[in-house]
Amino acid sequence: KQCLQGTRTEVLSQITDWVNSTEDDVPRVLWLSGNAGKGKSAIAHTVVKWFSDAGGLGSCYCFDQDRGADRHHEKIFSTISCSV
């Protein structure tokens, strides 16, 4: 469920720059949002794979728009806690 080779390169580059930034004013949470079917999950899974392979810490939580139970903040934070 990752991006195909050579696709979404601009957004992936922006995310990589964000992750590697050492500036104090850079937010430490990235919220990737957009319409259904636009590749958010593929982008997120690609980034998680890259940084997992590099030994980095990170987490990915994907909402299913049809499952209201997925949209509770308690589930987001427990997932992130278990991931890192």
mmCIF file of the N, C-alpha and C atoms, coordinates in Angstrom:
data_MODEL
# 
_entry.id   MODEL 
# 
loop_
_atom_site.group_PDB 
_atom_site.id 
_atom_site.type_symbol 
_atom_site.label_atom_id 
_atom_site.label_alt_id 
_atom_site.label_comp_id 
_atom_site.label_asym_id 
_atom_site.label_entity_id 
_atom_site.label_seq_id 
_atom_site.pdbx_PDB_ins_code 
_atom_site.Cartn_x 
_atom_site.Cartn_y 
_atom_site.Cartn_z 
_atom_site.occupancy 
_atom_site.B_iso_or_equiv 
_atom_site.pdbx_formal_charge 
_atom_site.auth_seq_id 
_atom_site.auth_comp_id 
_atom_site.auth_asym_id 
_atom_site.auth_atom_id 
_atom_site.pdbx_PDB_model_num 
ATOM 1   N N  . LYS A 1 1  ? 0.835   -1.183 0.000  1.00 0.00 ? 1  LYS A N  1 
ATOM 2   C CA . LYS A 1 1  ? 0.000   0.000  0.000  1.00 0.00 ? 1  LYS A CA 1 
ATOM 3   C C  . LYS A 1 1  ? 0.879   1.247  0.000  1.00 0.00 ? 1  LYS A C  1 
ATOM 4   N N  . GLN A 1 2  ? 1.971   1.192  -0.712 1.00 0.00 ? 2  GLN A N  1 
ATOM 5   C CA . GLN A 1 2  ? 2.888   2.325  -0.802 1.00 0.00 ? 2  GLN A CA 1 
ATOM 6   C C  . GLN A 1 2  ? 2.760   2.999  -2.161 1.00 0.00 ? 2  GLN A C  1 
ATOM 7   N N  . CYS A 1 3  ? 3.382   4.166  -2.286 1.00 0.00 ? 3  CYS A N  1 
ATOM 8   C CA . CYS A 1 3  ? 3.381   4.883  -3.559 1.00 0.00 ? 3  CYS A CA 1 
ATOM 9   C C  . CYS A 1 3  ? 4.174   4.089  -4.594 1.00 0.00 ? 3  CYS A C  1 
ATOM 10  N N  . LEU A 1 4  ? 3.725   4.131  -5.815 1.00 0.00 ? 4  LEU A N  1 
ATOM 11  C CA . LEU A 1 4  ? 4.484   3.517  -6.893 1.00 0.00 ? 4  LEU A CA 1 
ATOM 12  C C  . LEU A 1 4  ? 5.755   4.326  -7.123 1.00 0.00 ? 4  LEU A C  1 
ATOM 13  N N  . GLN A 1 5  ? 6.812   3.638  -7.521 1.00 0.00 ? 5  GLN A N  1 
ATOM 14  C CA . GLN A 1 5  ? 8.097   4.290  -7.778 1.00 0.00 ? 5  GLN A CA 1 
ATOM 15  C C  . GLN A 1 5  ? 7.911   5.474  -8.724 1.00 0.00 ? 5  GLN A C  1 
ATOM 16  N N  . GLY A 1 6  ? 8.435   6.621  -8.353 1.00 0.00 ? 6  GLY A N  1 
ATOM 17  C CA . GLY A 1 6  ? 8.387   7.803  -9.206 1.00 0.00 ? 6  GLY A CA 1 
ATOM 18  C C  . GLY A 1 6  ? 7.117   8.631  -9.102 1.00 0.00 ? 6  GLY A C  1 
ATOM 19  N N  . THR A 1 7  ? 6.183   8.218  -8.238 1.00 0.00 ? 7  THR A N  1 
ATOM 20  C CA . THR A 1 7  ? 4.948   8.988  -8.084 1.00 0.00 ? 7  THR A CA 1 
ATOM 21  C C  . THR A 1 7  ? 4.983   9.772  -6.775 1.00 0.00 ? 7  THR A C  1 
ATOM 22  N N  . ARG A 1 8  ? 4.223   10.832 -6.740 1.00 0.00 ? 8  ARG A N  1 
ATOM 23  C CA . ARG A 1 8  ? 4.068   11.684 -5.547 1.00 0.00 ? 8  ARG A CA 1 
ATOM 24  C C  . ARG A 1 8  ? 5.406   12.170 -4.999 1.00 0.00 ? 8  ARG A C  1 
ATOM 25  N N  . THR A 1 9  ? 6.347   12.383 -5.902 1.00 0.00 ? 9  THR A N  1 
ATOM 26  C CA . THR A 1 9  ? 7.707   12.744 -5.491 1.00 0.00 ? 9  THR A CA 1 
ATOM 27  C C  . THR A 1 9  ? 7.769   14.102 -4.799 1.00 0.00 ? 9  THR A C  1 
ATOM 28  N N  . GLU A 1 10 ? 6.963   15.064 -5.229 1.00 0.00 ? 10 GLU A N  1 
ATOM 29  C CA . GLU A 1 10 ? 7.024   16.394 -4.622 1.00 0.00 ? 10 GLU A CA 1 
ATOM 30  C C  . GLU A 1 10 ? 6.586   16.357 -3.162 1.00 0.00 ? 10 GLU A C  1 
ATOM 31  N N  . VAL A 1 11 ? 5.441   15.745 -2.898 1.00 0.00 ? 11 VAL A N  1 
ATOM 32  C CA . VAL A 1 11 ? 4.958   15.700 -1.511 1.00 0.00 ? 11 VAL A CA 1 
ATOM 33  C C  . VAL A 1 11 ? 5.873   14.833 -0.647 1.00 0.00 ? 11 VAL A C  1 
ATOM 34  N N  . LEU A 1 12 ? 6.399   13.756 -1.185 1.00 0.00 ? 12 LEU A N  1 
ATOM 35  C CA . LEU A 1 12 ? 7.321   12.910 -0.420 1.00 0.00 ? 12 LEU A CA 1 
ATOM 36  C C  . LEU A 1 12 ? 8.611   13.664 -0.088 1.00 0.00 ? 12 LEU A C  1 
ATOM 37  N N  . SER A 1 13 ? 9.079   14.480 -1.013 1.00 0.00 ? 13 SER A N  1 
ATOM 38  C CA . SER A 1 13 ? 10.260  15.302 -0.767 1.00 0.00 ? 13 SER A CA 1 
ATOM 39  C C  . SER A 1 13 ? 9.989   16.334 0.322  1.00 0.00 ? 13 SER A C  1 
ATOM 40  N N  . GLN A 1 14 ? 8.814   16.947 0.284  1.00 0.00 ? 14 GLN A N  1 
ATOM 41  C CA . GLN A 1 14 ? 8.443   17.930 1.308  1.00 0.00 ? 14 GLN A CA 1 
ATOM 42  C C  . GLN A 1 14 ? 8.373   17.273 2.688  1.00 0.00 ? 14 GLN A C  1 
ATOM 43  N N  . ILE A 1 15 ? 7.821   16.081 2.743  1.00 0.00 ? 15 ILE A N  1 
ATOM 44  C CA . ILE A 1 15 ? 7.719   15.372 4.022  1.00 0.00 ? 15 ILE A CA 1 
ATOM 45  C C  . ILE A 1 15 ? 9.106   14.981 4.529  1.00 0.00 ? 15 ILE A C  1 
ATOM 46  N N  . THR A 1 16 ? 9.965   14.520 3.637  1.00 0.00 ? 16 THR A N  1 
ATOM 47  C CA . THR A 1 16 ? 11.332  14.169 4.024  1.00 0.00 ? 16 THR A CA 1 
ATOM 48  C C  . THR A 1 16 ? 12.065  15.390 4.571  1.00 0.00 ? 16 THR A C  1 
ATOM 49  N N  . ASP A 1 17 ? 11.911  16.532 3.902  1.00 0.00 ? 17 ASP A N  1 
ATOM 50  C CA . ASP A 1 17 ? 12.528  17.773 4.391  1.00 0.00 ? 17 ASP A CA 1 
ATOM 51  C C  . ASP A 1 17 ? 11.997  18.133 5.776  1.00 0.00 ? 17 ASP A C  1 
ATOM 52  N N  . TRP A 1 18 ? 10.694  17.976 5.972  1.00 0.00 ? 18 TRP A N  1 
ATOM 53  C CA . TRP A 1 18 ? 10.069  18.273 7.265  1.00 0.00 ? 18 TRP A CA 1 
ATOM 54  C C  . TRP A 1 18 ? 10.636  17.364 8.362  1.00 0.00 ? 18 TRP A C  1 
ATOM 55  N N  . VAL A 1 19 ? 10.722  16.072 8.070  1.00 0.00 ? 19 VAL A N  1 
ATOM 56  C CA . VAL A 1 19 ? 11.228  15.105 9.053  1.00 0.00 ? 19 VAL A CA 1 
ATOM 57  C C  . VAL A 1 19 ? 12.669  15.423 9.432  1.00 0.00 ? 19 VAL A C  1 
ATOM 58  N N  . ASN A 1 20 ? 13.468  15.785 8.452  1.00 0.00 ? 20 ASN A N  1 
ATOM 59  C CA . ASN A 1 20 ? 14.893  16.009 8.688  1.00 0.00 ? 20 ASN A CA 1 
ATOM 60  C C  . ASN A 1 20 ? 15.228  17.416 9.174  1.00 0.00 ? 20 ASN A C  1 
ATOM 61  N N  . SER A 1 21 ? 14.246  18.281 9.270  1.00 0.00 ? 21 SER A N  1 
ATOM 62  C CA . SER A 1 21 ? 14.486  19.656 9.699  1.00 0.00 ? 21 SER A CA 1 
ATOM 63  C C  . SER A 1 21 ? 14.944  19.699 11.157 1.00 0.00 ? 21 SER A C  1 
ATOM 64  N N  . THR A 1 22 ? 15.899  20.569 11.415 1.00 0.00 ? 22 THR A N  1 
ATOM 65  C CA . THR A 1 22 ? 16.381  20.766 12.781 1.00 0.00 ? 22 THR A CA 1 
ATOM 66  C C  . THR A 1 22 ? 15.963  22.123 13.337 1.00 0.00 ? 22 THR A C  1 
ATOM 67  N N  . GLU A 1 23 ? 15.159  22.853 12.596 1.00 0.00 ? 23 GLU A N  1 
ATOM 68  C CA . GLU A 1 23 ? 14.700  24.168 13.035 1.00 0.00 ? 23 GLU A CA 1 
ATOM 69  C C  . GLU A 1 23 ? 13.759  24.029 14.229 1.00 0.00 ? 23 GLU A C  1 
ATOM 70  N N  . ASP A 1 24 ? 13.844  24.960 15.166 1.00 0.00 ? 24 ASP A N  1 
ATOM 71  C CA . ASP A 1 24 ? 13.009  24.926 16.367 1.00 0.00 ? 24 ASP A CA 1 
ATOM 72  C C  . ASP A 1 24 ? 11.540  25.213 16.093 1.00 0.00 ? 24 ASP A C  1 
ATOM 73  N N  . ASP A 1 25 ? 11.259  25.966 15.036 1.00 0.00 ? 25 ASP A N  1 
ATOM 74  C CA . ASP A 1 25 ? 9.879   26.393 14.783 1.00 0.00 ? 25 ASP A CA 1 
ATOM 75  C C  . ASP A 1 25 ? 9.099   25.451 13.862 1.00 0.00 ? 25 ASP A C  1 
ATOM 76  N N  . VAL A 1 26 ? 9.671   24.297 13.546 1.00 0.00 ? 26 VAL A N  1 
ATOM 77  C CA . VAL A 1 26 ? 8.996   23.333 12.675 1.00 0.00 ? 26 VAL A CA 1 
ATOM 78  C C  . VAL A 1 26 ? 8.075   22.459 13.521 1.00 0.00 ? 26 VAL A C  1 
ATOM 79  N N  . PRO A 1 27 ? 6.790   22.362 13.155 1.00 0.00 ? 27 PRO A N  1 
ATOM 80  C CA . PRO A 1 27 ? 5.868   21.510 13.921 1.00 0.00 ? 27 PRO A CA 1 
ATOM 81  C C  . PRO A 1 27 ? 6.349   20.059 13.933 1.00 0.00 ? 27 PRO A C  1 
ATOM 82  N N  . ARG A 1 28 ? 6.120   19.346 15.011 1.00 0.00 ? 28 ARG A N  1 
ATOM 83  C CA . ARG A 1 28 ? 6.560   17.957 15.121 1.00 0.00 ? 28 ARG A CA 1 
ATOM 84  C C  . ARG A 1 28 ? 5.465   16.957 14.778 1.00 0.00 ? 28 ARG A C  1 
ATOM 85  N N  . VAL A 1 29 ? 4.313   17.455 14.362 1.00 0.00 ? 29 VAL A N  1 
ATOM 86  C CA . VAL A 1 29 ? 3.225   16.585 13.915 1.00 0.00 ? 29 VAL A CA 1 
ATOM 87  C C  . VAL A 1 29 ? 2.848   17.005 12.504 1.00 0.00 ? 29 VAL A C  1 
ATOM 88  N N  . LEU A 1 30 ? 2.723   16.031 11.625 1.00 0.00 ? 30 LEU A N  1 
ATOM 89  C CA . LEU A 1 30 ? 2.269   16.288 10.261 1.00 0.00 ? 30 LEU A CA 1 
ATOM 90  C C  . LEU A 1 30 ? 0.887   15.683 10.109 1.00 0.00 ? 30 LEU A C  1 
ATOM 91  N N  . TRP A 1 31 ? -0.062  16.508 9.726  1.00 0.00 ? 31 TRP A N  1 
ATOM 92  C CA . TRP A 1 31 ? -1.441  16.053 9.522  1.00 0.00 ? 31 TRP A CA 1 
ATOM 93  C C  . TRP A 1 31 ? -1.680  16.050 8.025  1.00 0.00 ? 31 TRP A C  1 
ATOM 94  N N  . LEU A 1 32 ? -1.724  14.880 7.431  1.00 0.00 ? 32 LEU A N  1 
ATOM 95  C CA . LEU A 1 32 ? -1.936  14.727 5.996  1.00 0.00 ? 32 LEU A CA 1 
ATOM 96  C C  . LEU A 1 32 ? -3.422  14.525 5.764  1.00 0.00 ? 32 LEU A C  1 
ATOM 97  N N  . SER A 1 33 ? -4.044  15.440 5.045  1.00 0.00 ? 33 SER A N  1 
ATOM 98  C CA . SER A 1 33 ? -5.490  15.345 4.836  1.00 0.00 ? 33 SER A CA 1 
ATOM 99  C C  . SER A 1 33 ? -5.822  15.625 3.378  1.00 0.00 ? 33 SER A C  1 
ATOM 100 N N  . GLY A 1 34 ? -7.010  15.217 2.983  1.00 0.00 ? 34 GLY A N  1 
ATOM 101 C CA . GLY A 1 34 ? -7.476  15.433 1.621  1.00 0.00 ? 34 GLY A CA 1 
ATOM 102 C C  . GLY A 1 34 ? -8.664  14.544 1.327  1.00 0.00 ? 34 GLY A C  1 
ATOM 103 N N  . ASN A 1 35 ? -9.159  14.660 0.115  1.00 0.00 ? 35 ASN A N  1 
ATOM 104 C CA . ASN A 1 35 ? -10.320 13.873 -0.298 1.00 0.00 ? 35 ASN A CA 1 
ATOM 105 C C  . ASN A 1 35 ? -9.985  12.382 -0.356 1.00 0.00 ? 35 ASN A C  1 
ATOM 106 N N  . ALA A 1 36 ? -11.015 11.573 -0.209 1.00 0.00 ? 36 ALA A N  1 
ATOM 107 C CA . ALA A 1 36 ? -10.862 10.120 -0.283 1.00 0.00 ? 36 ALA A CA 1 
ATOM 108 C C  . ALA A 1 36 ? -10.298 9.713  -1.643 1.00 0.00 ? 36 ALA A C  1 
ATOM 109 N N  . GLY A 1 37 ? -9.404  8.744  -1.627 1.00 0.00 ? 37 GLY A N  1 
ATOM 110 C CA . GLY A 1 37 ? -8.873  8.189  -2.861 1.00 0.00 ? 37 GLY A CA 1 
ATOM 111 C C  . GLY A 1 37 ? -7.770  8.992  -3.512 1.00 0.00 ? 37 GLY A C  1 
ATOM 112 N N  . LYS A 1 38 ? -7.208  9.958  -2.812 1.00 0.00 ? 38 LYS A N  1 
ATOM 113 C CA . LYS A 1 38 ? -6.173  10.815 -3.403 1.00 0.00 ? 38 LYS A CA 1 
ATOM 114 C C  . LYS A 1 38 ? -4.751  10.382 -3.065 1.00 0.00 ? 38 LYS A C  1 
ATOM 115 N N  . GLY A 1 39 ? -4.590  9.296  -2.305 1.00 0.00 ? 39 GLY A N  1 
ATOM 116 C CA . GLY A 1 39 ? -3.262  8.750  -2.061 1.00 0.00 ? 39 GLY A CA 1 
ATOM 117 C C  . GLY A 1 39 ? -2.651  9.044  -0.706 1.00 0.00 ? 39 GLY A C  1 
ATOM 118 N N  . LYS A 1 40 ? -3.445  9.559  0.219  1.00 0.00 ? 40 LYS A N  1 
ATOM 119 C CA . LYS A 1 40 ? -2.912  9.883  1.550  1.00 0.00 ? 40 LYS A CA 1 
ATOM 120 C C  . LYS A 1 40 ? -2.354  8.651  2.250  1.00 0.00 ? 40 LYS A C  1 
ATOM 121 N N  . SER A 1 41 ? -3.076  7.569  2.213  1.00 0.00 ? 41 SER A N  1 
ATOM 122 C CA . SER A 1 41 ? -2.614  6.342  2.884  1.00 0.00 ? 41 SER A CA 1 
ATOM 123 C C  . SER A 1 41 ? -1.339  5.818  2.240  1.00 0.00 ? 41 SER A C  1 
ATOM 124 N N  . ALA A 1 42 ? -1.260  5.851  0.926  1.00 0.00 ? 42 ALA A N  1 
ATOM 125 C CA . ALA A 1 42 ? -0.055  5.391  0.232  1.00 0.00 ? 42 ALA A CA 1 
ATOM 126 C C  . ALA A 1 42 ? 1.139   6.264  0.596  1.00 0.00 ? 42 ALA A C  1 
ATOM 127 N N  . ILE A 1 43 ? 0.926   7.574  0.660  1.00 0.00 ? 43 ILE A N  1 
ATOM 128 C CA . ILE A 1 43 ? 1.999   8.487  1.056  1.00 0.00 ? 43 ILE A CA 1 
ATOM 129 C C  . ILE A 1 43 ? 2.446   8.173  2.481  1.00 0.00 ? 43 ILE A C  1 
ATOM 130 N N  . ALA A 1 44 ? 1.496   8.057  3.390  1.00 0.00 ? 44 ALA A N  1 
ATOM 131 C CA . ALA A 1 44 ? 1.822   7.789  4.792  1.00 0.00 ? 44 ALA A CA 1 
ATOM 132 C C  . ALA A 1 44 ? 2.566   6.464  4.945  1.00 0.00 ? 44 ALA A C  1 
ATOM 133 N N  . HIS A 1 45 ? 2.098   5.425  4.294  1.00 0.00 ? 45 HIS A N  1 
ATOM 134 C CA . HIS A 1 45 ? 2.755   4.119  4.408  1.00 0.00 ? 45 HIS A CA 1 
ATOM 135 C C  . HIS A 1 45 ? 4.155   4.140  3.789  1.00 0.00 ? 45 HIS A C  1 
ATOM 136 N N  . THR A 1 46 ? 4.331   4.891  2.720  1.00 0.00 ? 46 THR A N  1 
ATOM 137 C CA . THR A 1 46 ? 5.654   5.021  2.105  1.00 0.00 ? 46 THR A CA 1 
ATOM 138 C C  . THR A 1 46 ? 6.628   5.681  3.066  1.00 0.00 ? 46 THR A C  1 
ATOM 139 N N  . VAL A 1 47 ? 6.205   6.786  3.673  1.00 0.00 ? 47 VAL A N  1 
ATOM 140 C CA . VAL A 1 47 ? 7.072   7.507  4.613  1.00 0.00 ? 47 VAL A CA 1 
ATOM 141 C C  . VAL A 1 47 ? 7.397   6.639  5.826  1.00 0.00 ? 47 VAL A C  1 
ATOM 142 N N  . VAL A 1 48 ? 6.399   5.970  6.376  1.00 0.00 ? 48 VAL A N  1 
ATOM 143 C CA . VAL A 1 48 ? 6.633   5.093  7.529  1.00 0.00 ? 48 VAL A CA 1 
ATOM 144 C C  . VAL A 1 48 ? 7.638   4.002  7.170  1.00 0.00 ? 48 VAL A C  1 
ATOM 145 N N  . LYS A 1 49 ? 7.517   3.413  6.004  1.00 0.00 ? 49 LYS A N  1 
ATOM 146 C CA . LYS A 1 49 ? 8.445   2.356  5.569  1.00 0.00 ? 49 LYS A CA 1 
ATOM 147 C C  . LYS A 1 49 ? 9.865   2.898  5.443  1.00 0.00 ? 49 LYS A C  1 
ATOM 148 N N  . TRP A 1 50 ? 10.007  4.066  4.806  1.00 0.00 ? 50 TRP A N  1 
ATOM 149 C CA . TRP A 1 50 ? 11.343  4.657  4.654  1.00 0.00 ? 50 TRP A CA 1 
ATOM 150 C C  . TRP A 1 50 ? 12.027  4.839  6.000  1.00 0.00 ? 50 TRP A C  1 
ATOM 151 N N  . PHE A 1 51 ? 11.318  5.460  6.925  1.00 0.00 ? 51 PHE A N  1 
ATOM 152 C CA . PHE A 1 51 ? 11.945  5.796  8.194  1.00 0.00 ? 51 PHE A CA 1 
ATOM 153 C C  . PHE A 1 51 ? 12.044  4.594  9.131  1.00 0.00 ? 51 PHE A C  1 
ATOM 154 N N  . SER A 1 52 ? 11.172  3.639  8.983  1.00 0.00 ? 52 SER A N  1 
ATOM 155 C CA . SER A 1 52 ? 11.298  2.395  9.738  1.00 0.00 ? 52 SER A CA 1 
ATOM 156 C C  . SER A 1 52 ? 12.551  1.648  9.284  1.00 0.00 ? 52 SER A C  1 
ATOM 157 N N  . ASP A 1 53 ? 12.757  1.585  7.971  1.00 0.00 ? 53 ASP A N  1 
ATOM 158 C CA . ASP A 1 53 ? 13.948  0.927  7.427  1.00 0.00 ? 53 ASP A CA 1 
ATOM 159 C C  . ASP A 1 53 ? 15.233  1.620  7.888  1.00 0.00 ? 53 ASP A C  1 
ATOM 160 N N  . ALA A 1 54 ? 15.143  2.937  8.131  1.00 0.00 ? 54 ALA A N  1 
ATOM 161 C CA . ALA A 1 54 ? 16.308  3.714  8.572  1.00 0.00 ? 54 ALA A CA 1 
ATOM 162 C C  . ALA A 1 54 ? 16.474  3.693  10.089 1.00 0.00 ? 54 ALA A C  1 
ATOM 163 N N  . GLY A 1 55 ? 15.591  2.991  10.797 1.00 0.00 ? 55 GLY A N  1 
ATOM 164 C CA . GLY A 1 55 ? 15.677  2.904  12.244 1.00 0.00 ? 55 GLY A CA 1 
ATOM 165 C C  . GLY A 1 55 ? 15.047  4.072  12.981 1.00 0.00 ? 55 GLY A C  1 
ATOM 166 N N  . GLY A 1 56 ? 14.238  4.854  12.283 1.00 0.00 ? 56 GLY A N  1 
ATOM 167 C CA . GLY A 1 56 ? 13.587  6.007  12.907 1.00 0.00 ? 56 GLY A CA 1 
ATOM 168 C C  . GLY A 1 56 ? 12.281  5.633  13.581 1.00 0.00 ? 56 GLY A C  1 
ATOM 169 N N  . LEU A 1 57 ? 11.797  6.551  14.401 1.00 0.00 ? 57 LEU A N  1 
ATOM 170 C CA . LEU A 1 57 ? 10.514  6.376  15.068 1.00 0.00 ? 57 LEU A CA 1 
ATOM 171 C C  . LEU A 1 57 ? 9.452   7.179  14.339 1.00 0.00 ? 57 LEU A C  1 
ATOM 172 N N  . GLY A 1 58 ? 8.265   6.645  14.290 1.00 0.00 ? 58 GLY A N  1 
ATOM 173 C CA . GLY A 1 58 ? 7.148   7.355  13.676 1.00 0.00 ? 58 GLY A CA 1 
ATOM 174 C C  . GLY A 1 58 ? 5.904   6.510  13.770 1.00 0.00 ? 58 GLY A C  1 
ATOM 175 N N  . SER A 1 59 ? 4.809   7.108  13.402 1.00 0.00 ? 59 SER A N  1 
ATOM 176 C CA . SER A 1 59 ? 3.543   6.406  13.473 1.00 0.00 ? 59 SER A CA 1 
ATOM 177 C C  . SER A 1 59 ? 2.627   6.898  12.367 1.00 0.00 ? 59 SER A C  1 
ATOM 178 N N  . CYS A 1 60 ? 1.745   6.037  11.958 1.00 0.00 ? 60 CYS A N  1 
ATOM 179 C CA . CYS A 1 60 ? 0.773   6.366  10.923 1.00 0.00 ? 60 CYS A CA 1 
ATOM 180 C C  . CYS A 1 60 ? -0.593  5.892  11.403 1.00 0.00 ? 60 CYS A C  1 
ATOM 181 N N  . TYR A 1 61 ? -1.561  6.770  11.324 1.00 0.00 ? 61 TYR A N  1 
ATOM 182 C CA . TYR A 1 61 ? -2.930  6.394  11.673 1.00 0.00 ? 61 TYR A CA 1 
ATOM 183 C C  . TYR A 1 61 ? -3.831  6.840  10.541 1.00 0.00 ? 61 TYR A C  1 
ATOM 184 N N  . CYS A 1 62 ? -4.520  5.907  9.917  1.00 0.00 ? 62 CYS A N  1 
ATOM 185 C CA . CYS A 1 62 ? -5.393  6.220  8.787  1.00 0.00 ? 62 CYS A CA 1 
ATOM 186 C C  . CYS A 1 62 ? -6.845  6.055  9.199  1.00 0.00 ? 62 CYS A C  1 
ATOM 187 N N  . PHE A 1 63 ? -7.632  7.078  8.917  1.00 0.00 ? 63 PHE A N  1 
ATOM 188 C CA . PHE A 1 63 ? -9.062  7.037  9.193  1.00 0.00 ? 63 PHE A CA 1 
ATOM 189 C C  . PHE A 1 63 ? -9.786  6.357  8.049  1.00 0.00 ? 63 PHE A C  1 
ATOM 190 N N  . ASP A 1 64 ? -10.804 5.604  8.363  1.00 0.00 ? 64 ASP A N  1 
ATOM 191 C CA . ASP A 1 64 ? -11.734 5.088  7.366  1.00 0.00 ? 64 ASP A CA 1 
ATOM 192 C C  . ASP A 1 64 ? -12.981 5.950  7.470  1.00 0.00 ? 64 ASP A C  1 
ATOM 193 N N  . GLN A 1 65 ? -13.285 6.689  6.416  1.00 0.00 ? 65 GLN A N  1 
ATOM 194 C CA . GLN A 1 65 ? -14.403 7.638  6.480  1.00 0.00 ? 65 GLN A CA 1 
ATOM 195 C C  . GLN A 1 65 ? -15.738 6.973  6.780  1.00 0.00 ? 65 GLN A C  1 
ATOM 196 N N  . ASP A 1 66 ? -15.844 5.686  6.539  1.00 0.00 ? 66 ASP A N  1 
ATOM 197 C CA . ASP A 1 66 ? -17.099 4.982  6.776  1.00 0.00 ? 66 ASP A CA 1 
ATOM 198 C C  . ASP A 1 66 ? -17.182 4.355  8.168  1.00 0.00 ? 66 ASP A C  1 
ATOM 199 N N  . ARG A 1 67 ? -16.122 4.462  8.947  1.00 0.00 ? 67 ARG A N  1 
ATOM 200 C CA . ARG A 1 67 ? -16.103 3.868  10.287 1.00 0.00 ? 67 ARG A CA 1 
ATOM 201 C C  . ARG A 1 67 ? -15.961 4.961  11.333 1.00 0.00 ? 67 ARG A C  1 
ATOM 202 N N  . GLY A 1 68 ? -17.062 5.353  11.907 1.00 0.00 ? 68 GLY A N  1 
ATOM 203 C CA . GLY A 1 68 ? -17.052 6.394  12.923 1.00 0.00 ? 68 GLY A CA 1 
ATOM 204 C C  . GLY A 1 68 ? -16.190 6.052  14.119 1.00 0.00 ? 68 GLY A C  1 
ATOM 205 N N  . ALA A 1 69 ? -16.073 4.766  14.431 1.00 0.00 ? 69 ALA A N  1 
ATOM 206 C CA . ALA A 1 69 ? -15.281 4.342  15.591 1.00 0.00 ? 69 ALA A CA 1 
ATOM 207 C C  . ALA A 1 69 ? -13.804 4.688  15.423 1.00 0.00 ? 69 ALA A C  1 
ATOM 208 N N  . ASP A 1 70 ? -13.337 4.825  14.194 1.00 0.00 ? 70 ASP A N  1 
ATOM 209 C CA . ASP A 1 70 ? -11.934 5.155  13.940 1.00 0.00 ? 70 ASP A CA 1 
ATOM 210 C C  . ASP A 1 70 ? -11.615 6.617  14.229 1.00 0.00 ? 70 ASP A C  1 
ATOM 211 N N  . ARG A 1 71 ? -12.624 7.434  14.380 1.00 0.00 ? 71 ARG A N  1 
ATOM 212 C CA . ARG A 1 71 ? -12.409 8.878  14.457 1.00 0.00 ? 71 ARG A CA 1 
ATOM 213 C C  . ARG A 1 71 ? -12.335 9.436  15.870 1.00 0.00 ? 71 ARG A C  1 
ATOM 214 N N  . HIS A 1 72 ? -12.146 8.605  16.849 1.00 0.00 ? 72 HIS A N  1 
ATOM 215 C CA . HIS A 1 72 ? -12.049 9.082  18.231 1.00 0.00 ? 72 HIS A CA 1 
ATOM 216 C C  . HIS A 1 72 ? -10.591 9.361  18.590 1.00 0.00 ? 72 HIS A C  1 
ATOM 217 N N  . HIS A 1 73 ? -10.352 10.503 19.233 1.00 0.00 ? 73 HIS A N  1 
ATOM 218 C CA . HIS A 1 73 ? -8.978  10.877 19.552 1.00 0.00 ? 73 HIS A CA 1 
ATOM 219 C C  . HIS A 1 73 ? -8.283  9.847  20.446 1.00 0.00 ? 73 HIS A C  1 
ATOM 220 N N  . GLU A 1 74 ? -9.038  9.150  21.263 1.00 0.00 ? 74 GLU A N  1 
ATOM 221 C CA . GLU A 1 74 ? -8.422  8.145  22.123 1.00 0.00 ? 74 GLU A CA 1 
ATOM 222 C C  . GLU A 1 74 ? -7.728  7.062  21.293 1.00 0.00 ? 74 GLU A C  1 
ATOM 223 N N  . LYS A 1 75 ? -8.324  6.695  20.189 1.00 0.00 ? 75 LYS A N  1 
ATOM 224 C CA . LYS A 1 75 ? -7.752  5.646  19.343 1.00 0.00 ? 75 LYS A CA 1 
ATOM 225 C C  . LYS A 1 75 ? -6.481  6.139  18.642 1.00 0.00 ? 75 LYS A C  1 
ATOM 226 N N  . ILE A 1 76 ? -6.489  7.401  18.238 1.00 0.00 ? 76 ILE A N  1 
ATOM 227 C CA . ILE A 1 76 ? -5.305  7.956  17.578 1.00 0.00 ? 76 ILE A CA 1 
ATOM 228 C C  . ILE A 1 76 ? -4.110  7.902  18.530 1.00 0.00 ? 76 ILE A C  1 
ATOM 229 N N  . PHE A 1 77 ? -4.297  8.425  19.738 1.00 0.00 ? 77 PHE A N  1 
ATOM 230 C CA . PHE A 1 77 ? -3.180  8.514  20.671 1.00 0.00 ? 77 PHE A CA 1 
ATOM 231 C C  . PHE A 1 77 ? -2.711  7.146  21.155 1.00 0.00 ? 77 PHE A C  1 
ATOM 232 N N  . SER A 1 78 ? -3.621  6.207  21.340 1.00 0.00 ? 78 SER A N  1 
ATOM 233 C CA . SER A 1 78 ? -3.188  4.872  21.763 1.00 0.00 ? 78 SER A CA 1 
ATOM 234 C C  . SER A 1 78 ? -2.419  4.178  20.640 1.00 0.00 ? 78 SER A C  1 
ATOM 235 N N  . THR A 1 79 ? -2.820  4.401  19.401 1.00 0.00 ? 79 THR A N  1 
ATOM 236 C CA . THR A 1 79 ? -2.103  3.826  18.264 1.00 0.00 ? 79 THR A CA 1 
ATOM 237 C C  . THR A 1 79 ? -0.701  4.410  18.157 1.00 0.00 ? 79 THR A C  1 
ATOM 238 N N  . ILE A 1 80 ? -0.595  5.728  18.285 1.00 0.00 ? 80 ILE A N  1 
ATOM 239 C CA . ILE A 1 80 ? 0.716   6.372  18.225 1.00 0.00 ? 80 ILE A CA 1 
ATOM 240 C C  . ILE A 1 80 ? 1.607   5.872  19.365 1.00 0.00 ? 80 ILE A C  1 
ATOM 241 N N  . SER A 1 81 ? 1.050   5.769  20.557 1.00 0.00 ? 81 SER A N  1 
ATOM 242 C CA . SER A 1 81 ? 1.826   5.303  21.713 1.00 0.00 ? 81 SER A CA 1 
ATOM 243 C C  . SER A 1 81 ? 2.383   3.903  21.486 1.00 0.00 ? 81 SER A C  1 
ATOM 244 N N  . CYS A 1 82 ? 1.575   3.029  20.937 1.00 0.00 ? 82 CYS A N  1 
ATOM 245 C CA . CYS A 1 82 ? 2.022   1.655  20.679 1.00 0.00 ? 82 CYS A CA 1 
ATOM 246 C C  . CYS A 1 82 ? 3.059   1.598  19.558 1.00 0.00 ? 82 CYS A C  1 
ATOM 247 N N  . SER A 1 83 ? 2.958   2.525  18.611 1.00 0.00 ? 83 SER A N  1 
ATOM 248 C CA . SER A 1 83 ? 3.852   2.513  17.449 1.00 0.00 ? 83 SER A CA 1 
ATOM 249 C C  . SER A 1 83 ? 5.261   2.985  17.765 1.00 0.00 ? 83 SER A C  1 
ATOM 250 N N  . VAL A 1 84 ? 5.365   3.908  18.704 1.00 0.00 ? 84 VAL A N  1 
ATOM 251 C CA . VAL A 1 84 ? 6.692   4.458  18.983 1.00 0.00 ? 84 VAL A CA 1 
ATOM 252 C C  . VAL A 1 84 ? 7.233   3.887  20.277 1.00 0.00 ? 84 VAL A C  1 
# 
